[in-house]
Amino acid sequence: MRHQCFFIILTMLFSMATTKSFAHELEAKNSDGVTIYYVWTNNYTEVGVSFRGDKKTSYENEYSGNVVIPEKIKYDGQSYNVTSIENNAFYGCKEMTSISLPNTIKEIYRYSFEGCDNLTSVHISDLSAWCKIDYLGEPKSTNPLEYAHHLFLNGKEITELNIPSDITSIKKYAFSGAQYITKVTFPKNLTSIGRDAFKYSGLTEVNIPDGVTELSFNTFAGSNLIKASIPNSVTVIGEQAFQNCVNLESIEIGTGLKKIKYNAFTGCEKLSSVYITDLEAWCNQDQFADSPFKYGAQLYINGEEVHDLIIPNTVPTIKNELFKNASFITSLVIPDGVITIDIFAFSGCKNLNSVTISNSVTEIGSGAFSGCSSLNSIKLSNNISTINYATFSNCTNLTSIEIPSKVTSICEKAFSGCTNLTSLSFSNTLNSIGEYAFEDCQNLANFNIPENITEIREGTFKNCVSLNSVTLPNSITSIGDYAFYGAGLTSINIPEGVSVIGHISFALCPRLTSIAVPNSVTSIGSNAFAVCENLVKVTIGSGVKTIGLYAFGNCKKLNEFYSFTETIPEIGTRDIDGTLYDTFTDSPIDQATLYVVDTLIDDYKNANYWNRFGSILGIESSGINAITNDNSNADIFDLRGNQVKHTQKGINIIRGKNGNARKIVVR
């Protein structure tokens, strides 16, 4: 209850602060004989222009045509200065076409000109007084220029604006909407320009004087600027400062800049030239939330075009997105002295083809070189330990890369979309490969996973269509969802120790002809081997308990299925729109042979879904009594009785130390 009371009181206080008055309290005729309505302000010592009646909608078009507001009025024999335009004063006055404001006006409140759609001109007599007006509300309904667009000084329209020398600060919204002001000259003593000050103005060029320290929110947003010059004194380019300046072509930026805030240059698609004089100062900004290079602008340093970029060795950190989409860079050298390359620092540099990173660099941030589609040569620092998220994603021209020996982790999407990557070298210190790390690496042909890796994570080699050979170490315990989805595998050795084969992990592997699932696997996920169109033979080990929905669905050539399980595995099923789907749906198992442990033949023949196999036979009758990895130390013979050094793919005869022989299937 106490919180509710506090909220009500707070709401009332806010309402009082933003809505000064309602009904008009007095009225007087101006020099044209037109009645103007007022309210008392400043303890009854001044008046402000208001609407007629008790509410803003009490009357329609109480002001129309050319409306002249006087400097003062007489009331009961005394004079009172007109110092404000109150809330909703001209609300909905669609027939008002022109307004003249006196130099006594100090404040214009919110919604004052809302709905004045036919207002075409604003007349003033003192430009200095106009620059000092405080606008207490949003510009669209507060500054009449947002509707009128034309500003007249002593009867002459202002197209070239000369800010008076006594003005040190241009207030917010001051010239917002002044579409016919095309040029402005600022006084040398100017120190600040308020938010929205020239939003939607007609300015085509602006030279901000030294002394101004910040360009505020929306300062020049939506204006007609073609060229802008920012002095050394400016430390902040505010949020949306130049947003949607669709004609902006060039900008000069001084050495004092520390922050570029969000969306400062969004929509400036014609920005083609950025001029600076000090690369070190540019690189040492504190905040870089938007880039003037994102639409392809060329960087000039002291008038010279930059293509071969060498970062100064006095720059410890290359900040977030500092050169994002900087298409002018063709080569990059990061020298000793640089320690960190932050996230997306060079992302989208589409013409960057070579990068050299010195050994002083210890961290390269996520996405740092993502989308560098021309990159074909890179020398990494020997002192990085991680290839972070998407660091080189979509570097479509990268063919090879050497991972330094200290790298222990390749993170999610690190090389995804590197469509021409054919070789990758790394040391055995690597112990983690992230999800989708090599997704869509369409020319990667082989990959030897080091012994320290314990899992193949989700999507790691998804759509690696040329990947025909992968070596999985014995340390692997799980294969994640989509791990090899769409890969070009012809075979794969799943090691003993893997317990889970994830959903869709080997789906759409068109060249895979056989698969053997070791005894350690307990679960085969849904769609795990779905649409493997050339899969002929499947062997599952004794530990498999569940086989997911459509795990072997639409395998059109499936002909032999060996199950060494001691109990019948649970089949995944689902009714979808009246059609029942299971593990083998759309595969021709009615023409295939199922080999099972001999004691379970009758159980399988009576088990739903399994009983759809054309033949169900005992494994012993096939002469095969185990599945194994290619790691036997026993005597090995082929089917002709010839001794061989190593097991061959297919059926082998193994003679153990005790002299007993058996047939096995080798994956």
SERO-485052 format. One record per residue (C-alpha): residue in three letters; x, y, z. Coordinates in steps of 0.001 Angstrom, whole numbers, plus 500000, padded with zeros to 6 digits. Layout:
N
ALAXYZ;...
REM end
This chain:
667
MET500000500000500000;ARG502831502338500903;HIS504454501633497482;GLN501162502429495698;CYS500838505780497499;PHE504425506644496602;PHE503770505823492941;ILE500626507993492876;ILE502434510935494480;LEU505360510532492059;THR502967510481489096;MET501235513652490328;LEU504568515433490783;PHE505657514432487278;SER502367515653485861;MET502737518986487654;ALA506300519350486410;THR505467518681482754;THR502011520283482504;LYS502129523786483902;SER498516524858483385;PHE495261524064481654;ALA492432526576481169;HIS493254530096479963;GLU493029532729482676;LEU493035536005480748;GLU492872537253477195;ALA493977540303475245;LYS493939541498471651;ASN497185541886469725;SER498032544740467360;ASP496007543047464618;GLY492942542904466815;VAL493253539125467225;THR492446537734470671;ILE495306535831472286;TYR494668533665475348;TYR497058533531478304;VAL497793532020481687;TRP499660533552484573;THR503268532465485130;ASN506129533254487478;ASN503887534140490436;TYR501601536354488366;THR504449538555487118;GLU504492537219483554;VAL502118535493481147;GLY502299532584478766;VAL500273531933475607;SER497625529244476072;PHE494634527686474333;ARG491125529012474745;GLY488780527354477243;ASP489131524651479865;LYS490706521999477636;LYS492887521978474569;THR489921520652472597;SER487365523129473957;TYR487551525155470727;GLU488734524426467222;ASN491133526716465378;GLU490955529506467939;TYR494136530658466208;SER494178530903462411;GLY496010532658459596;ASN498940534858460612;VAL499235534943464392;VAL501356537616466050;ILE502325537154469676;PRO503145540494471358;GLU506096541140473656;LYS503781542290476445;ILE500135542797477238;LYS498239545243479397;TYR495836543885481972;ASP494073545897484673;GLY496279548857483866;GLN499590546960484173;SER502031545543481616;TYR503138541897481652;ASN505837540343479483;VAL504862537341477369;THR507628534869478200;SER506344531405477276;ILE504255529304474944;GLU502404526915477228;ASN501417523279476838;ASN499065522646473904;ALA498756526382473241;PHE498148525958469495;TYR497013522356469613;GLY495149521339466439;CYS495168524832464903;LYS495244523529461345;GLU494224526926459922;MET497219528755461388;THR499720529442458590;SER502267531772460199;ILE503401532745463667;SER505474535693464899;LEU507216535260468228;PRO508612538124470322;ASN512133538203471712;THR510705537938475242;ILE509885534249474781;LYS512108532141477017;GLU510299528791477076;ILE508167526731474720;TYR506417523797476335;ARG505498520406475005;TYR502753519805472459;SER502532523585471843;PHE502226523219468074;GLU500897519691467800;GLY498688519287464746;CYS499602522650463164;ASP499963520916459839;ASN499560524026457662;LEU502041526219459496;THR504521527461456863;SER506616530190458489;VAL508036531374461790;HIS508931535046462230;ILE511354536440464813;SER513074539768465364;ASP516047538723467499;LEU518143535678466533;SER520064535737469810;ALA516802535540471761;TRP515661532626469574;CYS518899530716470294;LYS518257531075474029;ILE514755529570474072;ASP514364526440476183;TYR512224523753474531;LEU510553521628477159;GLY509253518676475199;GLU509751516662472021;PRO510707518689468943;LYS507834517655466688;SER505260519353468860;THR507444521971470583;ASN509540523801467995;PRO507250525328465332;LEU510030524872462733;GLU509268521150462753;TYR506057522109460939;ALA506893525430459281;HIS510478524695458049;HIS510948528402457081;LEU512498530858459580;PHE512299534626458959;LEU514399537261460735;ASN512909540756460515;GLY510964539752457436;LYS513827538087455553;GLU514073534326455296;ILE517218532836456813;THR519054530499454439;GLU522571531297455655;LEU522572531278459434;ASN525054533392461404;ILE524867532499465074;PRO525378535715467138;SER528671536085468991;ASP526976536235472413;ILE525753532661472016;THR528016530093473690;SER525502527263473692;ILE522924526301471070;LYS519930524874472903;LYS518328521559472050;TYR515870521597469135;ALA516890525196468263;PHE516848524747464474;SER515293521310464217;GLY513248521101461034;ALA514724524263459463;GLN514895522703456026;TYR515722525931454179;ILE518772526851456244;THR521610525490454100;LYS524635527087455734;VAL525634527971459279;THR528480530026460736;PHE529225529423464388;PRO530828531936466751;LYS534358531096467908;ASN533306531018471565;LEU530686528295471055;THR531105525436473549;SER528054523197473068;ILE525389522188470581;GLY522294520589472070;ARG520475517438471051;ASP518390517619467866;ALA519710521158467329;PHE519904520789463537;LYS517902517603463048;TYR516171517527459645;SER517738520877458753;GLY518808521849455239;LEU522483522254456157;THR524850520988453466;GLU528154521731455192;VAL529183522284458780;ASN532454523398460344;ILE532208523004464080;PRO534401525500465967;ASP537224524452468249;GLY535809524663471760;VAL532756522481471246;THR533379519259473184;GLU530431517036472267;LEU527987516424469461;SER524811515417471260;PHE522072512932470461;ASN520595513503466987;THR522512516788466543;PHE522520516634462740;ALA520361513551462197;GLY518407513538458949;SER519962516768457705;ASN521186517414454152;LEU524850517470455135;ILE527371516644452433;LYS530496517562454359;ALA531318517922458054;SER534419519013459944;ILE534875518082463599;PRO537642519862465552;ASN540216518487468003;SER538143519724470955;VAL535276517306470294;THR535637514217472492;VAL532233512609471873;ILE530160512003468763;GLY526808511270470336;GLU524239508621469638;GLN522626509110466214;ALA524516512386465762;PHE524649511956461955;GLN522054509230461592;ASN520347509183458192;CYS522432511993456750;VAL521906510249453444;ASN523951512785451443;LEU526980512893453743;GLU530074512173451641;SER533060513241453724;ILE533939513972457325;GLU537058515326459009;ILE537610514144462574;GLY540035515756465024;THR542522514151467376;GLY540567514620470607;LEU537831512094469860;LYS537335509511472629;LYS533868508114471973;ILE531659507357469005;LYS528283506289470317;TYR525657503954468890;ASN524238504610465429;ALA526241507809465037;PHE526624507131461297;THR523761504719460636;GLY522159505423457270;CYS525108507500455949;GLU525431505203452957;LYS527185507794450755;LEU529964508448453265;SER533050507755451157;SER535887509692452815;VAL537059509922456426;TYR539959512283457148;ILE542122512075460269;THR545603513340461150;ASP546670510959463923;LEU546197507183463643;GLU547360506620467226;ALA544704509001468563;TRP542085507288466420;CYS543043503848467730;ASN543086504966471357;GLN539427505920471573;ASP537655504778474744;GLN534389503749473088;PHE533765502873469475;ALA530125501840469148;ASP529657502794465505;SER531992502972462534;PRO532156505633459825;PHE533696502930457608;LYS530706500612457639;TYR529475501719454223;GLY532885501479452571;ALA534463504876453292;GLN538144505417452442;LEU540458506504455264;TYR542874509370454676;ILE545691510167457111;ASN547093513657456553;GLY545530513601453108;GLU547068510287452022;GLU544937507274451144;VAL545501504290453422;HIS545525500734452070;ASP548427499063453867;LEU547550499629457502;ILE550240499463460189;ILE548895499893463697;PRO551139502130465879;ASN553114500169468479;THR551873502584471157;VAL548338501198470851;PRO547852498442473460;THR544314497524472409;ILE542565497715469050;LYS539051498547470208;ASN535732496915469377;GLU534728497381465722;LEU537425500048465239;PHE537944499153461581;LYS534757497171460994;ASN533811497070457289;ALA536918499119456435;SER537097497965452838;PHE540067500263452135;ILE542479497947454016;THR544334495446451802;SER547111494454454228;LEU547447494704457978;VAL550462494641460285;ILE549943494536464045;PRO553354495197465625;ASP554956494447468973;GLY553285496564471617;VAL549733495638470727;ILE548317493217473305;THR544634492817472475;ILE542528492828469319;ASP538964493389470508;ILE535760491885469146;PHE534918492516465490;ALA537861494936465212;PHE538414494136461513;SER535165492331460755;GLY533906492764457211;CYS537154494165455772;LYS536315492597452454;ASN539539493585450638;LEU541951492587453399;ASN544145489807451996;SER547106489518454388;VAL547511489884458149;THR550620489703460314;ILE550128489670464068;SER553144490045466343;ASN553843487833469339;SER552952490592471805;VAL549281489931471067;THR547757487565473625;GLU544086487807472724;ILE542081488072469523;GLY538429488824470229;SER535305487205468863;GLY534614487930465211;ALA537800489992464896;PHE538343488971461253;SER534917487559460414;GLY533719488272456907;CYS537182489204455593;SER536310487502452344;SER539647488209450580;LEU541888487048453424;ASN544273484377452150;SER547343484818454330;ILE547575485207458086;LYS550415484871460568;LEU549075484526464117;SER550786485469467344;ASN552467482517469046;ASN551126483699472397;ILE547385483391471916;SER545666480526473718;THR542182480679472183;ILE540631481118468757;ASN537478482887469905;TYR533888482834468674;ALA533613483405464905;THR537124484886464763;PHE537608483830461136;SER534043482946460154;ASN533173483533456507;CYS536765484171455449;THR535862482537452172;ASN539277482929450518;LEU541301481436453389;THR542823478125452259;SER545129477229455144;ILE546084478371458615;GLU548628477309461203;ILE547284477354464748;PRO550001478259467287;SER551086475601469773;LYS549748477455472820;VAL546181477395471530;THR544083475045473656;SER540613476008472459;ILE538931476645469114;CYS535590478226469995;GLU532118478182468481;LYS531932479088464772;ALA535646480004464745;PHE536068478967461081;SER532449478522460006;GLY531822479464456406;CYS535497479273455389;THR534432477586452188;ASN537942477269450696;LEU539778476101453804;THR541598472902452868;SER544179472475455596;LEU544564473326459230;SER547519472507461436;PHE547549472511465219;SER549366470859468102;ASN548248468210470581;THR547706470949473192;LEU544295471573471644;ASN541672470273474074;SER538413471895472945;ILE536644472463469628;GLY533442474495469860;GLU530025474080468303;TYR529850474696464545;ALA533578475499464563;PHE534042474251460976;GLU530478474416459670;ASP530291474920455898;CYS534034474431455359;GLN533175472871452038;ASN536727472060450896;LEU538089470640454141;ALA538990467058453179;ASN540472465503456304;PHE540836466238459988;ASN542814464463462688;ILE541347465277466059;PRO543970465359468835;GLU543883463037471842;ASN542888465756474340;ILE539471466301472740;THR536691464497474612;GLU533608465467472605;ILE532594466346469084;ARG530197469188469742;GLU527038470229467974;GLY527487471041464313;THR531301470930464445;PHE531685469614460875;LYS528183470342459581;ASN528010470622455785;CYS531705469846455299;VAL530813468206452018;SER534397467272451060;LEU535302465843454457;ASN535939462190453672;SER538290461313456506;VAL538169462109460205;THR540250460426462855;LEU538482460254466214;PRO540780459530469183;ASN539891457110471964;SER539330460082474272;ILE536005460926472564;THR532959460213474756;SER530134461850472818;ILE529205462976469342;GLY526854465972469394;ASP523778466897467390;TYR524493467805463738;ALA528194467000464333;PHE528761465550460830;TYR525464466535459218;GLY525889466703455441;ALA529584465738455567;GLY531332463828452764;LEU532415460927454979;THR532940457584453268;SER533615455871456600;ILE534264456754460207;ASN535750454857463124;ILE533663455586466218;PRO535896454639469140;GLU534947452536472126;GLY534180455012474913;VAL531601457051473028;SER528326456781474920;VAL525995459080472962;ILE525485459702469257;GLY523461462894469012;HIS520420463856466997;ILE520987464298463247;SER524707463752463875;PHE525430461884460595;ALA522276462706458631;LEU522603463426454900;CYS526074461908454600;PRO525569460663451036;ARG528893458790450716;LEU528689456818453953;THR528269453115453107;SER528633451410456474;ILE528647452298460129;ALA529569450357463261;VAL528400451639466631;PRO530638450418469499;ASN529459448628472626;SER529905451742474781;VAL527116453648473000;THR523817453587474874;SER521795456050472826;ILE521512456833469117;GLY519668460125468622;SER516739460857466342;ASN517634461280462662;ALA521217460307463516;PHE521833458569460166;ALA518737459729458291;VAL518890460122454501;CYS522316458489454217;GLU521361457394450730;ASN524252454931450208;LEU524304453379453672;VAL524201449605453180;LYS525366448063456440;VAL524822449008460078;THR526248447314463157;ILE525271448340466685;GLY527067447182469815;SER525748445496472905;GLY525207448675474944;VAL522598450391472754;LYS519357450911474697;THR517482453449472584;ILE517430454345468903;GLY515662457618468141;LEU512915458529465725;TYR514004458308462063;ALA517560457461463143;PHE517922455276460049;GLY515032456788458112;ASN515142457153454335;CYS518337455114453965;LYS517334453730450584;LYS520129451134450262;LEU520060449740453795;ASN520456445982453401;GLU522131444554456528;PHE521581445482460159;TYR523579443754462924;SER522466444110466542;PHE524677442748469322;THR522387444011472073;GLU521288441634474838;THR517849443284474937;ILE515786444746472144;PRO516562448500471845;GLU513661450909472284;ILE512502452400468993;GLY511586456063468643;THR508092456702467258;ARG505801459657466696;ASP502403460252465142;ILE502597463261462811;ASP499286464294461249;GLY497980460748461388;THR501121459103460014;LEU503206456992462388;TYR506954457494462012;ASP509637455263463547;THR513381454599463465;PHE513319452984460003;THR510536454903458246;ASP511160455310454486;SER513996452736454509;PRO513437449422452623;ILE513872447165455664;ASP511264444769454322;GLN513989443751451866;ALA516840443870454419;THR518237441276456821;LEU518401441857460560;TYR521091439870462410;VAL520536439572466170;VAL521774437584469151;ASP520455434089468498;THR518497433863471742;LEU516488436968470774;ILE515410435938467278;ASP511844435156468274;ASP511615438301470427;TYR512616440476467474;LYS510153438684465201;ASN507390439592467641;ALA508592443151468325;ASN506812446036466653;TYR508816447842463975;TRP511680445312464163;ASN509413442633462744;ARG509176444600459499;PHE512640443381458444;GLY512468440943455519;SER514656438398457338;ILE515683438087460967;LEU518618435749461526;GLY520984434884464332;ILE524417436466464359;GLU526052433093465059;SER524639431733461838;SER526428434541460018;GLY529745433442461501;ILE530261436908462977;ASN530400437134466753;ALA531789440584467627;ILE532498444113466502;THR535853445633467346;ASN538157448548466744;ASP541229448088464603;ASN543510447564467618;SER543965443802468002;ASN547349442301468902;ALA546197438738468064;ASP546958436814464873;ILE544814438136462036;PHE543756436277458876;ASP541639437239455911;LEU538826434971454677;ARG541261433073452438;GLY543360432119455469;ASN546232434482454640;GLN547795436119457701;VAL547758439920457580;LYS549373442568459781;HIS546216444577460432;THR542502443936460371;GLN540807444796457121;LYS537454446509456723;GLY534764443844456690;ILE535055440250458009;ASN538299439078459653;ILE539383435880461441;ILE541067436515464782;ARG543101433854466610;GLY543760434751470219;LYS546685433708472413;ASN544645430755473687;GLY544317429452470147;ASN540585430122469859;ALA539463431700466595;ARG536488433916465853;LYS535122436071463069;ILE534723439807463590;VAL533443442774461615;VAL535804445738461443;ARG534448449192460732;
REM end
